[in-house]
Amino acid sequence: MTNVLILGANGQLARNTTQWFLQKTDARLTLYLRHASRLRNPDPERVRIVEGDVLDLETLEAAMKGQDVVYANLAGPMKQQAERIIEAMHAAGPRRLIFISSMGIYGEVPGERYRSVLDPYRDSAAAIEASDLDYTILRPGWFTSDDEVAYQLTQKGEPFKGHDVSLDSVSDLIVKLALTPGLESRRSLGVSRG
Ligand SMILES: NC(=O)c1ccc[n+]([C@@H]2O[C@H](COP(=O)([O-])OP(=O)(O)OC[C@H]3O[C@@H](n4cnc5c(N)ncnc54)[C@H](OP(=O)(O)O)[C@@H]3O)[C@@H](O)[C@H]2O)c1
């Protein structure tokens, strides 16, 4: 049984992916978030809730003990967050990291210019790519609530295709990556409906 730590568990995509894990897999989840009272435990048999800030190394390291996969669904000062995650993973043991970023960080979206709002996304991706972790960075397009799983992947260095992608599509991909050892390891993937 796979143990998955979800960082930023109250985020929109993280909440969707939590449901996807619970419905499609037997994984055990640790939901890590600030202000834990906002989240109801959806399945106390399989889900543990930990209140913590990703920038708090001590709490983060403790939550990482015994985990197989770390799935980071964050926003804000993402370079510092990525550095803390890498440090805590080295100290606590897990090697597999799925990190949600954004389309556009490499200037890979045709017709769109690089925007400084993406700096934290670009810098956090660079920190992860420079690490020795078994990472997969996801660069999704704009999220939709469409009730469908339909997506294509583009590798780093390829132009991004399309513009948006359903939350369910990204959740489906995250679950596959979490449960399939070696899948798209040390890659940065564009994810879009195409
Ligand atoms: N929306 C889109 O169309 C789209 C498209 C591509 C990429 N993305 C990116 O994909 C990522 C995930 O998206 P989302 O919609 O799930 O984002 P979201 O709803 O904004 O969730 C991000 C989560 O990160 C948490 N967080 C921030 N700093 C933290 C810290 N220091 N410690 C612990 N948790 C922290 C926030 O917690 P609090 O609730 O405590 O603030 C929030 O719940 C984001 O970076 C987003 O920008 C979004």
The ligand as a Gaussian input file, in Angstrom:
#p B3LYP/6-31G(d) Opt

LIG

0 1
 N       -5.811000      27.515000     -11.517000
 C       -5.242000      27.196000     -12.668000
 O       -5.845000      27.234000     -13.757000
 C       -3.797000      26.742000     -12.651000
 C       -3.193000      26.366000     -13.845000
 C       -1.866000      25.905000     -13.829000
 C       -1.169000      25.867000     -12.633000
 N       -1.777000      26.268000     -11.489000
 C       -1.000000      26.212000     -10.260000
 O       -1.151000      24.910000      -9.715000
 C       -0.942000      24.964000      -8.309000
 C       -2.104000      24.253000      -7.619000
 O       -3.318000      24.882000      -7.995000
 P       -4.551000      25.029000      -6.991000
 O       -5.670000      25.606000      -7.777000
 O       -4.740000      23.789000      -6.223000
 O       -3.954000      26.174000      -6.038000
 P       -4.585000      26.746000      -4.673000
 O       -6.016000      26.392000      -4.552000
 O       -4.188000      28.188000      -4.614000
 O       -3.778000      25.903000      -3.574000
 C       -2.467000      26.191000      -3.198000
 C       -2.351000      25.765000      -1.754000
 O       -1.004000      26.009000      -1.324000
 C       -1.093000      26.208000       0.052000
 N        0.105000      26.831000       0.610000
 C        0.701000      27.982000       0.211000
 N        1.786000      28.223000       0.976000
 C        1.860000      27.199000       1.869000
 C        2.746000      26.879000       2.913000
 N        3.808000      27.672000       3.198000
 N        2.544000      25.764000       3.629000
 C        1.482000      24.956000       3.359000
 N        0.599000      25.194000       2.367000
 C        0.782000      26.312000       1.643000
 C       -2.297000      27.112000       0.229000
 O       -2.699000      26.974000       1.546000
 P       -3.706000      27.996000       2.287000
 O       -5.056000      27.469000       1.904000
 O       -3.358000      27.812000       3.725000
 O       -3.415000      29.376000       1.759000
 C       -3.270000      26.549000      -0.795000
 O       -4.196000      25.655000      -0.223000
 C       -0.841000      26.457000      -7.954000
 O        0.525000      26.812000      -7.828000
 C       -1.473000      27.127000      -9.163000
 O       -0.994000      28.444000      -9.368000
 C       -3.076000      26.699000     -11.471000

